[in-house]
């Protein structure tokens, strides 16, 4: 069965963008997943297809109207989860990618301007998700990040299924360092254990390096190991 993705956006021409290349692009071509891009402006009001208005309470910028966004969501809604990409959402984790990838697909709502009226988000029980502690011009790039992380987990997309198991965050740790030929490069040698052929010793070394790197760069993962696993909606 094809995994179905739908994006709701004011800039449909941004898709598939980089998703047309590499693993995701090949999987899109072969039908492992599909991408439907829906222009929110088709639900806009009046001759100019207006989609936004000034915020109640004052403030800079404009807010996307709930009636317009509701109509756009209604045009594509089904049993797939609805995700709203927003800096105020909870962090997107590898566990979320796994959860979405094992379902029928996903609907991604891309905001613009100052955001979307909160009432329509609550009415549709959308998951509010952030891809990082920074602000983008809109949700489109964030949606591509989510889609790429999900699509690569679909059966038949990656050449080796075990690749996904050993990646960063899949076990709650950052991934261990990698090496390939030549065995010595610019005076830097590959660790002897990786040339030993002792698979048990190699596994122990990789685990130790993963823990070491995680402790140095992302100690929060060690303090809250569940955070990198499956997140509850």
C-alpha positions as CSV (number, residue, x, y, z in Angstrom):
1,X,0.0,0.0,0.0
2,X,1.3,3.4,-0.9
3,X,2.1,5.7,2.0
4,X,0.2,9.0,1.4
5,X,1.5,12.5,2.2
6,X,-0.5,15.7,1.8
7,X,0.8,19.2,2.3
8,X,-1.5,22.2,2.9
9,X,0.4,25.3,1.9
10,X,0.2,28.8,0.4
11,X,3.2,27.9,-1.8
12,X,2.5,24.6,-3.5
13,X,5.3,25.2,-6.0
14,X,7.8,24.6,-3.2
15,X,7.0,20.8,-3.4
16,X,8.4,18.3,-3.9
17,X,11.5,20.4,-3.9
18,X,14.5,18.4,-2.5
19,X,12.1,15.4,-1.9
20,X,12.3,14.8,-5.7
21,X,15.9,13.7,-5.3
22,X,17.9,10.8,-3.7
23,X,16.0,8.1,-1.7
24,X,12.8,10.0,-1.3
25,X,12.7,10.9,-5.0
26,X,13.2,7.3,-6.2
27,X,10.6,6.1,-3.7
28,X,8.2,8.7,-5.0
29,X,8.8,7.6,-8.6
30,X,8.3,4.0,-7.8
31,X,5.1,4.6,-5.9
32,X,6.3,3.6,-2.4
33,X,4.8,6.9,-1.3
34,X,2.7,9.7,-2.9
35,X,2.7,13.5,-2.4
36,X,-0.4,15.6,-2.9
37,X,0.1,19.4,-2.5
38,X,-3.1,21.3,-1.7
39,X,-3.1,25.1,-2.1
40,X,-4.8,26.7,0.9
41,X,-5.5,29.8,-1.1
42,X,-8.2,27.9,-3.1
43,X,-10.3,28.2,0.1
44,X,-9.5,31.9,0.3
45,X,-12.2,34.6,0.5
46,X,-13.3,37.1,-2.1
47,X,-11.9,38.0,-5.4
48,X,-8.3,38.1,-4.0
49,X,-8.6,34.8,-2.2
50,X,-7.7,36.4,1.1
51,X,-6.5,33.9,3.7
52,X,-5.4,36.1,6.6
53,X,-6.5,39.0,8.9
54,X,-5.1,41.3,11.6
55,X,-4.7,39.6,15.1
56,X,-7.1,40.3,17.9
57,X,-5.3,42.1,20.7
58,X,-3.1,43.9,18.3
59,X,0.5,43.2,17.3
60,X,2.6,43.0,14.2
61,X,1.8,40.8,11.2
62,X,-1.2,38.9,10.1
63,X,-2.8,35.6,11.2
64,X,-4.3,32.9,8.9
65,X,-8.1,32.8,9.3
66,X,-9.7,29.7,11.0
67,X,-12.5,29.5,8.4
68,X,-10.1,29.4,5.5
69,X,-7.8,26.9,7.1
70,X,-10.8,24.8,8.2
71,X,-12.1,24.6,4.6
72,X,-8.6,23.6,3.3
73,X,-8.3,20.8,5.9
74,X,-11.8,19.5,5.3
75,X,-10.9,19.1,1.6
76,X,-8.2,16.5,2.4
77,X,-9.0,15.2,5.9
78,X,-9.2,11.4,6.4
79,X,-7.8,8.9,9.0
80,X,-4.2,10.2,8.6
81,X,-2.8,12.3,11.5
82,X,-2.8,16.1,10.9
83,X,0.4,17.8,11.9
84,X,0.9,21.6,12.1
85,X,4.5,22.7,11.7
86,X,5.1,25.5,14.2
87,X,8.1,26.8,16.4
88,X,5.8,26.6,19.4
89,X,5.2,22.9,18.9
90,X,6.9,20.1,20.8
91,X,10.2,18.8,19.3
92,X,10.0,16.4,16.4
93,X,11.7,13.1,17.4
94,X,12.9,10.0,15.6
95,X,10.1,8.1,17.4
96,X,7.6,10.4,15.7
97,X,9.0,9.6,12.3
98,X,8.7,5.9,13.1
99,X,5.1,6.3,14.3
100,X,4.1,8.3,11.2
101,X,5.9,5.9,8.8
102,X,4.1,2.9,10.1
103,X,0.7,4.5,9.6
104,X,-1.2,5.2,6.4
105,X,0.5,8.5,5.8
106,X,0.4,12.1,7.1
107,X,-1.2,15.5,6.4
108,X,1.1,18.5,7.0
109,X,-0.2,22.0,7.6
110,X,2.3,24.7,6.7
111,X,1.7,28.0,8.4
112,X,2.7,31.5,7.2
113,X,2.7,35.1,8.5
114,X,2.4,35.2,12.3
115,X,0.7,31.8,12.5
116,X,-2.7,30.2,12.3
117,X,-5.8,31.0,14.5
118,X,-5.5,28.6,17.4
119,X,-9.2,27.6,17.3
120,X,-8.9,25.7,14.1
121,X,-5.8,23.8,15.3
122,X,-7.7,22.8,18.4
123,X,-10.9,21.9,16.5
124,X,-9.0,19.5,14.3
125,X,-6.8,18.2,17.1
126,X,-3.7,18.8,15.1
127,X,-0.4,17.8,16.5
128,X,1.8,20.9,16.9
129,X,5.4,19.9,16.0
130,X,8.6,21.9,15.7
131,X,11.8,20.8,13.9
132,X,14.1,23.0,16.0
133,X,14.5,26.0,18.2
134,X,14.5,28.6,15.4
135,X,12.0,30.4,13.2
136,X,11.5,29.8,9.5
137,X,9.6,31.9,7.0
138,X,6.9,29.2,6.9
139,X,6.2,25.5,7.5
140,X,7.2,24.2,4.1
141,X,10.8,23.5,4.8
142,X,9.9,21.9,8.2
143,X,7.3,19.7,6.4
144,X,10.1,18.5,4.0
145,X,12.2,17.6,7.0
146,X,9.4,15.6,8.5
147,X,8.6,13.9,5.2
148,X,12.2,13.0,4.4
149,X,12.6,11.4,7.9
150,X,9.4,9.4,7.5
151,X,9.9,8.3,3.9
152,X,13.4,6.9,4.4
153,X,11.9,4.5,7.0
154,X,9.3,3.0,4.6
155,X,9.9,-0.6,3.5
156,X,12.0,-0.7,0.3
157,X,13.4,2.8,0.5
158,X,16.7,2.2,2.2
159,X,19.0,-0.5,0.8
160,X,19.8,-2.0,4.2
161,X,17.1,-2.2,6.8
162,X,19.7,-2.3,9.6
163,X,20.9,1.2,8.6
164,X,17.9,2.7,10.3
165,X,18.4,0.7,13.5
166,X,21.9,2.0,14.2
167,X,21.3,5.6,13.3
168,X,21.4,8.6,15.7
169,X,18.4,8.8,18.0
170,X,17.1,5.3,17.1
171,X,18.6,3.9,20.3
172,X,18.5,7.1,22.3
173,X,22.1,7.9,21.5
174,X,24.0,9.8,18.8
175,X,25.6,7.5,16.2
176,X,29.1,6.3,16.5
177,X,31.8,7.7,14.1
178,X,32.4,6.0,10.7
179,X,35.5,5.2,8.8
180,X,36.3,3.7,5.3
181,X,39.4,3.3,3.0
182,X,42.1,4.3,3.0
183,X,43.1,2.9,6.4
184,X,45.4,5.9,6.9
185,X,44.7,9.4,5.6
186,X,46.8,12.5,6.2
187,X,48.5,10.8,9.2
188,X,45.2,9.8,10.7
189,X,44.7,6.0,11.2
190,X,41.4,4.1,11.5
191,X,41.0,2.7,15.0
192,X,42.6,-0.7,15.2
193,X,39.5,-2.4,16.6
194,X,37.6,-1.7,13.4
195,X,40.3,-3.7,11.4
196,X,40.4,-6.6,13.9
197,X,37.5,-8.6,12.6
198,X,36.3,-9.1,16.2
199,X,32.6,-8.2,15.8
200,X,31.9,-8.3,19.6
201,X,34.8,-5.9,20.2
202,X,33.6,-3.6,17.4
203,X,30.1,-3.6,18.8
204,X,31.5,-2.6,22.3
205,X,33.7,0.1,20.7
206,X,30.8,1.6,18.7
207,X,28.5,1.6,21.8
208,X,31.2,3.3,23.9
209,X,31.9,5.9,21.2
210,X,28.1,6.6,20.8
211,X,27.8,7.1,24.6
212,X,30.9,9.3,24.7
213,X,29.6,11.5,21.8
214,X,26.1,11.8,23.3
215,X,27.5,12.7,26.7
216,X,29.6,15.5,25.2
217,X,27.2,16.9,22.6
218,X,23.7,15.9,23.8
219,X,23.6,15.1,27.5
220,X,19.9,15.8,27.5
221,X,19.4,12.5,25.6
222,X,21.0,10.6,28.4
223,X,19.0,12.5,31.0
224,X,15.7,11.8,29.2
225,X,16.3,8.7,27.0
226,X,12.6,8.3,26.2
227,X,12.6,11.6,24.4
228,X,14.3,10.1,21.3
229,X,11.8,7.2,21.2
230,X,8.2,7.1,20.2
231,X,6.4,10.2,21.3
232,X,2.8,10.2,22.3
233,X,0.6,12.4,20.1
